Amino acid sequence: MYRLTQEQKTRVKDLLSRMTLDEKIGQMNQESVSIVGGFDVPFEELIEMMTDGRISQEEFEKIMSTAEQDYHEDDIRAGLVGSLMVQDPRKCNELQRIAVEESRLGIPLMFGLDVIHGYRTVYPIAIAEAGSFDPDLFTRTARMAAKESRTQGVNWHFAPMLDVARDARWGRVSEGPGEDPYLVSQFARAKIEGLQGDMSSPENYVAACLKHYVAYGACESGRDYNTVSMATSMLYNSYLPPFKAAVEAGAATVMASFNDLNGVPCTVNQYTLRHILKDSWQFPGFVVSDANAIRECVAHGIAADEPEAGKKAAAAGMDVDMGTQIYKKYLREAVEKGEVPLSVIDEAVERILSVKMWLGLFEHPYVPEEAMDRYEVLPEEHRALAREAAEKSIVLLKNEGDILPLQKGQKISLVGELAASREEIIGAWAMSWRPTDCVSIQEGLEKAGATLEYFPCCGPESDIDEAQVQAACQYGDVIVAVVGETDAMSGEASSRADITLPGHQRELLQKLLASGKPVVTCLMNGRPLALQWEAKNVPAILECWHLGIEMGSAVAKVLLGEKNPEGRLASSFPAVTGMCPIYYNHPNTGRPGGRSKFTSRYLDAGFEALYPFGYGLSYTTYAFSDLQVEEQPDALQVTVNVSNTGNCAGVETVQLYMQDVTASIVRPVKELKGFAKVALAPGETKPVSLPLQKSDLGFYNDAGTYLLESGLFRIYVGGNSRDCLCQEVSIGF
């Protein structure tokens, strides 16, 4: 984990003492590769013109073909660049050589990149992988990504994304591990171990970057970059815990979020950056802004111009400016005028140099030539891990009449444009994969020996081909319809006001169901969808998410019964979009939702999730019995018997929840406090023990103070957040 030896600390102090002010500010300057020449407007405006439809993709590419890339070599040589975003190992070495051999002090560069769910080997998006409830898996996939990226010069991952997200309209819900602070915290610890834990060689670890700090997942109305307002207790109890867990696990860096929090953008928020992160938590690493976020403080209205934005960001504890050059342009003058203390600059630079020292960049600045092509062909063990992660992330939502698993010899009509796509299985924020590595659902079924015909019929953005629908209905004994979202429909800047199936896909399902043939729906999506109609009308629904390069192989194994689904939902699914935000661990109202009119409910929809957090079916069935809660001096020892009451082996996820029934502030109706996975043969029963520390029964109040209050607690254990056994216990502190 991130920790320096005394010798390394001494080296950092010595280096800092020899730096000029310009060189110090240079370390605080992160550059992107600039595009120059070939057009008459700024590159950023050119991107906006394409995004807004003022020019076509083809016109954009034609303009770009005459452009050149500026890697800021002269600034690197002058010691004015601390980090870059580059992923070509030979170019990284070339730029690193300038920094190390041609700059005055030879300080190496860091190379950062968004490596959210894999580098060359892309594994499931976070909201899917979190549903495996498997911290060991989280660690292993992160470790794989670290090793792959470091061979390409990338030694700094802008990951993990730890935003607790409860509104499925927000596109970036796909990048994070769901709605529950406890599960996201377990994800956080495991990812830090995977990215940073193997320091046996500089080739095996990278610097993690926790994002987006903080409360970005609570953006109002689910609209990206939007404002966030919340009580301090909500911030401390729901949105800060994953970041605190990751800091305690040894994370090296943190990225501040775009949003304002209670009126102060996180980029210039002294309360979150200095008071909480650096002072209270004693975070030793450095903080980087999100892309262009310091400049955006002017648009927020918190700063009059760029120089003021730079001064406020530096004073708040923002150590690195990503992409605006505001520090580079204006900080020197601010320091010379006494507007920013030199001590602020020195502290930031010491943090930056310390991370570089810990990464081993001073001793091993270059990517070894022999490592550069190591993952040109993906090793089978990497593919196998991606396949395992994909299999464990699939969630069976409905299986009426035991349609699944499919029987051998059944003729399958495979329907939907998404079923044959290699590109769409990857999901948002994957940047270094290759289509030739990807297994589509069609390919996965064919390789597994299924008897099928493929009928594109319709996609998320296309019309229905009636002739293909008719042919599909005639051919198969069973119809497998792959529907959902393109990968571009989730991720950054991809909020959706309507999260039902896009396009004509529901109409497609209606036509397929009218055939009288059994229909299995495989969902390919980056967010929870509003599935009220589908849940009522489609007999079998498999939530497959965007599962990465081995998606087709994993989906085929589950459909054909070679893998019993064990995934659970990391986020609640609404019945209709208007229920968003929806999450299981909500506080009770004085009039809890019920059938009576004057309760917290809707007139035109239910008030509970269609599919709750932790939910997932299996090809077998499970039963819970004999819940026992034993009080010990420092903990509650919770035990329960779990039985496989079906006909095939499976893995159940045993989930432990608690409720503080009466407290000084209103507490959630349930809170996840532990989980365990148990493998069971048909007819087998096993006792499962889950410890619950008494220190974890508390909460933060609106002063940010952690309280343990005596009283009545309800302990719940079950297979999801809704269906649980319960026992009450009185605890005194």
Rosetta blueprint (number, residue, H / E / L):
1 M L
2 Y L
3 R L
4 L L
5 T L
6 Q H
7 E H
8 Q H
9 K H
10 T H
11 R H
12 V H
13 K H
14 D H
15 L H
16 L H
17 S H
18 R L
19 M L
20 T L
21 L H
22 D H
23 E H
24 K H
25 I H
26 G H
27 Q H
28 M L
29 N E
30 Q E
31 E E
32 S E
33 V L
34 S E
35 I E
36 V E
37 G L
38 G L
39 F L
40 D L
41 V L
42 P L
43 F H
44 E H
45 E H
46 L H
47 I H
48 E H
49 M H
50 M H
51 T H
52 D L
53 G L
54 R L
55 I L
56 S L
57 Q H
58 E H
59 E H
60 F H
61 E H
62 K H
63 I H
64 M H
65 S L
66 T L
67 A L
68 E E
69 Q E
70 D E
71 Y L
72 H L
73 E H
74 D H
75 D H
76 I H
77 R H
78 A L
79 G L
80 L L
81 V L
82 G L
83 S E
84 L E
85 M E
86 V L
87 Q L
88 D L
89 P H
90 R H
91 K H
92 C H
93 N H
94 E H
95 L H
96 Q H
97 R H
98 I H
99 A H
100 V H
101 E H
102 E H
103 S L
104 R L
105 L L
106 G L
107 I L
108 P L
109 L L
110 M E
111 F E
112 G E
113 L E
114 D L
115 V L
116 I L
117 H L
118 G E
119 Y L
120 R L
121 T L
122 V E
123 Y L
124 P L
125 I L
126 A H
127 I H
128 A H
129 E H
130 A H
131 G H
132 S H
133 F L
134 D L
135 P H
136 D H
137 L H
138 F H
139 T H
140 R H
141 T H
142 A H
143 R H
144 M H
145 A H
146 A H
147 K H
148 E H
149 S H
150 R H
151 T L
152 Q L
153 G L
154 V L
155 N L
156 W E
157 H E
158 F L
159 A L
160 P L
161 M E
162 L L
163 D L
164 V L
165 A L
166 R L
167 D L
168 A L
169 R L
170 W L
171 G H
172 R H
173 V H
174 S H
175 E H
176 G L
177 P L
178 G L
179 E L
180 D L
181 P H
182 Y H
183 L H
184 V H
185 S H
186 Q H
187 F H
188 A H
189 R H
190 A H
191 K H
192 I H
193 E H
194 G H
195 L H
196 Q H
197 G L
198 D L
199 M L
200 S L
201 S L
202 P H
203 E H
204 N H
205 Y L
206 V L
207 A E
208 A E
209 C E
210 L E
211 K E
212 H E
213 Y E
214 V L
215 A L
216 Y H
217 G H
218 A H
219 C L
220 E H
221 S H
222 G H
223 R L
224 D L
225 Y L
226 N L
227 T L
228 V E
229 S L
230 M L
231 A L
232 T H
233 S H
234 M H
235 L H
236 Y H
237 N H
238 S H
239 Y H
240 L L
241 P H
242 P H
243 F H
244 K H
245 A H
246 A H
247 V H
248 E H
249 A L
250 G L
251 A L
252 A L
253 T E
254 V E
255 M E
256 A E
257 S L
258 F L
259 N L
260 D E
261 L E
262 N L
263 G L
264 V E
265 P E
266 C H
267 T H
268 V H
269 N L
270 Q H
271 Y H
272 T H
273 L H
274 R H
275 H H
276 I H
277 L H
278 K H
279 D H
280 S H
281 W L
282 Q L
283 F L
284 P L
285 G L
286 F E
287 V E
288 V E
289 S L
290 D L
291 A L
292 N L
293 A H
294 I H
295 R H
296 E H
297 C H
298 V H
299 A H
300 H H
301 G L
302 I L
303 A L
304 A L
305 D L
306 E H
307 P H
308 E H
309 A H
310 G H
311 K H
312 K H
313 A H
314 A H
315 A H
316 A H
317 G L
318 M L
319 D L
320 V E
321 D E
322 M E
323 G L
324 T L
325 Q L
326 I H
327 Y H
328 K H
329 K H
330 Y H
331 L H
332 R H
333 E H
334 A H
335 V H
336 E H
337 K L
338 G L
339 E L
340 V L
341 P L
342 L H
343 S H
344 V H
345 I H
346 D H
347 E H
348 A H
349 V H
350 E H
351 R H
352 I H
353 L H
354 S H
355 V H
356 K H
357 M H
358 W H
359 L L
360 G L
361 L L
362 F L
363 E L
364 H L
365 P L
366 Y L
367 V L
368 P L
369 E H
370 E H
371 A H
372 M L
373 D L
374 R L
375 Y L
376 E L
377 V L
378 L L
379 P L
380 E H
381 E H
382 H H
383 R H
384 A H
385 L H
386 A H
387 R H
388 E H
389 A H
390 A H
391 E H
392 K H
393 S H
394 I L
395 V E
396 L E
397 L E
398 K E
399 N E
400 E H
401 G H
402 D H
403 I L
404 L L
405 P L
406 L L
407 Q L
408 K L
409 G L
410 Q L
411 K E
412 I E
413 S E
414 L E
415 V E
416 G L
417 E H
418 L H
419 A H
420 A H
421 S L
422 R L
423 E H
424 E H
425 I H
426 I L
427 G L
428 A L
429 W L
430 A L
431 M L
432 S L
433 W L
434 R L
435 P H
436 T H
437 D H
438 C L
439 V L
440 S L
441 I H
442 Q H
443 E H
444 G H
445 L H
446 E H
447 K H
448 A L
449 G L
450 A L
451 T E
452 L E
453 E E
454 Y E
455 F E
456 P L
457 C L
458 C L
459 G L
460 P L
461 E L
462 S L
463 D L
464 I L
465 D L
466 E H
467 A H
468 Q H
469 V H
470 Q H
471 A H
472 A H
473 C H
474 Q H
475 Y H
476 G L
477 D L
478 V E
479 I E
480 V E
481 A E
482 V E
483 V E
484 G E
485 E L
486 T L
487 D H
488 A H
489 M H
490 S L
491 G L
492 E L
493 A L
494 S L
495 S L
496 R L
497 A L
498 D L
499 I L
500 T L
501 L L
502 P L
503 G L
504 H L
505 Q H
506 R H
507 E H
508 L H
509 L H
510 Q H
511 K H
512 L H
513 L H
514 A L
515 S L
516 G L
517 K L
518 P L
519 V E
520 V E
521 T E
522 C E
523 L E
524 M E
525 N L
526 G L
527 R L
528 P L
529 L L
530 A L
531 L L
532 Q H
533 W H
534 E H
535 A H
536 K H
537 N H
538 V L
539 P L
540 A E
541 I E
542 L E
543 E E
544 C L
545 W L
546 H L
547 L L
548 G L
549 I L
550 E L
551 M H
552 G H
553 S H
554 A H
555 V H
556 A H
557 K H
558 V H
559 L H
560 L L
561 G L
562 E L
563 K L
564 N L
565 P L
566 E L
567 G L
568 R L
569 L L
570 A L
571 S L
572 S L
573 F E
574 P L
575 A L
576 V L
577 T H
578 G H
579 M H
580 C L
581 P L
582 I L
583 Y L
584 Y L
585 N L
586 H L
587 P E
588 N L
589 T L
590 G L
591 R L
592 P L
593 G L
594 G L
595 R L
596 S L
597 K L
598 F L
599 T L
600 S L
601 R L
602 Y L
603 L L
604 D L
605 A L
606 G L
607 F L
608 E L
609 A L
610 L L
611 Y E
612 P L
613 F L
614 G L
615 Y L
616 G L
617 L E
618 S L
619 Y L
620 T L
621 T L
622 Y E
623 A E
624 F E
625 S E
626 D E
627 L E
628 Q E
629 V E
630 E E
631 E E
632 Q L
633 P L
634 D L
635 A E
636 L E
637 Q E
638 V E
639 T E
640 V E
641 N E
642 V E
643 S E
644 N E
645 T L
646 G L
647 N L
648 C L
649 A L
650 G E
651 V E
652 E E
653 T E
654 V E
655 Q E
656 L E
657 Y E
658 M E
659 Q E
660 D E
661 V L
662 T L
663 A L
664 S L
665 I L
666 V L
667 R L
668 P E
669 V L
670 K L
671 E E
672 L E
673 K E
674 G E
675 F E
676 A E
677 K E
678 V E
679 A E
680 L E
681 A L
682 P L
683 G L
684 E L
685 T E
686 K E
687 P E
688 V E
689 S E
690 L E
691 P E
692 L E
693 Q E
694 K H
695 S H
696 D H
697 L H
698 G L
699 F E
700 Y E
701 N L
702 D L
703 A L
704 G L
705 T L
706 Y E
707 L E
708 L L
709 E L
710 S L
711 G E
712 L E
713 F E
714 R E
715 I E
716 Y E
717 V E
718 G E
719 G L
720 N L
721 S L
722 R L
723 D L
724 C E
725 L E
726 C E
727 Q E
728 E E
729 V E
730 S E
731 I E
732 G L
733 F L
